[in-house]
């Protein structure tokens, strides 16, 4: 348990809006969960920035968007509802804030692009864009990658809960012992499936 004199999250490098949220205070009862969220947020911030750079026409996928979901949860859930969440459920919800759109980062690495190119979604989109402008295969590839990534991003986000980030040999949840606890990973991926 954390010290009652120290505000939950004071020792963590997080924006104030997160540290003051009821959801954070709930999950911070388990320091292991709190530190995992901090670590996931750091990776999510880097990946989210790459999404904004590589696909600027899409909606906000930055860490600021992900962070704002803590405030939204506080507006939707009453104190009683937050209090009824188990600490593990609070963690799953907080982790989902960072995972939910990170599948959009699939194309920020060469390995991720290659993975998308092997999908049927990409092949169908590529054929359509190539028919529209047969002379510009580079543009057709770029547009097909963007469209397929958008279509596949929820599933790719689920993959990030337990698999390495394509081409980076890093995991969103770096702590191997924590990540391998199957029930928690399954909870996170099941929450993402519903999004």
N, C-alpha and C positions, 0 to 999 in steps of 0.2 A: 504494500500500500504506500501511496505517496504521503509525504508530510502534510498534515492539515494546514500548516502555516504557509505552505508554498502553493500558489495558485497552480492548478493542473496545467501543465504545458510550459510553465515558466522556464524550465531548463531545456526546452526544445526549440530549435531554430525553425519557427513557423510564424506566419503572419498572426497578428493579434486577433483577427476575426475568427481564426480557427481555434486558437488557444482559449478564447472566451466562450466558445460554443458548448452547449450542453452535450452534444454528441462527443466532442473531444474529451470533455471532462469525464464522460462515461468510459470511453476506451482507454484513457490515460490511467485508469485504475490498474492496468496491466502494463508496466513499463516496456515489456517486450513488444506489445502491440503498438504502443506510442512510437517507439524507435523505428519499428518497421514502417509505419506510415510516413515518418520523417524521411526515411531512406527511399521509399517508393516515390515520394513527392519530388525528391531531387532528380531521380531518373526521369520521371514524368515531365518535369520542367524542361529538361534537355530535349526529350523527344517531342514534346509539344511545340517547342520553338522551331524545331526542324520541320514540323508539319506546316506551321504558319509560313515558313520560308518557301517550302516546296509546293504548297497548295494554297496560296493566299486567297483564292476565290472562295474557299470553303469557310464555313462558320468558324468561330473562335474555338481552337483546340489547345489554347495556351494553359499554363498552370494557373493563371488568374481565373479562367473559366472554371477549372476544376476546384480551385479554392472557394469560389463563390457558392458551390454546392453545399458547403458546411452551413452557410447562412441560410440558404434555401431550406435545408433540413430543419433548421431551428424555427423557421417560419411555418413549416408544415406540421412538424411533430410537437405536441404539447409536452410540457415538463413530465407529466405522468407517462406519456408514451415513451419518451426518452428514458425515463427511469425504469420502464418495464423491459427495455432491451437488455439482453445479457451483454457482458463486456465483449464477448466474441461477435455477437450480432452488430454491435457498434463498430467493431473493427472491420467487419465485412462491408458494411455500408460505407465507411470512410475509404477503404481500399477501392471500392467500386467507383468512387468519385474520380480517382486517378486512372483507373483501368478503362472506364467506359468508352473513351474515344481514342485510346492510344493505338488501336488497330490501324488508325489513319497513318501511323508512323511506319507502316510496312515498307513504304517505298523510299525511306530515307537512307537505306543501305543498298548496295548492289545485290547482296544476297536476298534481301527483302523484295527487291524488284523482280529478281529471277523467280522467286516463289510465286509472286502474283502472276507473272507471265505464264506460269504453268497451269493456271486455272482456266476453267471453261468461261468464267465471267470475262476474263481478259481476252480470250480468243474471239468470243462473240463481239465484244466491243471493238477489238482491232479490225475485224472483218468489216464492221459497219463504217468505222472511220476511214478505212482504206478505200472503201467504195465511194465515199463522199469526196475524197481527194487523193487519188492514186499516186500522184506525183510527190506527195509529202508524207513519206513513211515515218519520218522522225516525229512529226506532229501527231500522226495517227497513233504511234506507240505511246507518246506522252498522254494523250487524251484517254486511251484505253487503260493505261496504268491508273490514272486518276479515277476513272469510272469504276473499274474493278475494285480498287482499294476502298472506295466509298461503299460499294455493295458488300464487301467482305469484312469490313472493319470490326463488326461486333464479334465475329468468330476469331479474328486475329487478336482482338483484345483478350478474349478468353485464353488463347494460347499463351499470352504474356504472363498469366497467373502462375504458370508452371514450367514453361519452356523458355529457352534462351531467346533473346532478341536477335532476329536473323542478322547474321554478319558481324555481330558485336561480341559474341560469346560471353554475354552478360545477361543476368536475369533482372527483371524488374524487382523481384524480391530476392536480394542477394544472399540472405542467410539461408544456407542449404538445409539446415535442420528445420528451420521454421517452414520453409517452402515445401519440404517433403512430408509434412504432417498432412496426409491426404484429406481428412475431413474438412480442414480449413480451406484448402485449395479448391475442393469440390464446392464448398459453400460460395466462394468468390465466383467461380465460373458459373454456378447455377444462377446467381444474382445477375450476372452479366447476360445470361441467356434471355432473361426476362426483359432486358432493356431494348 
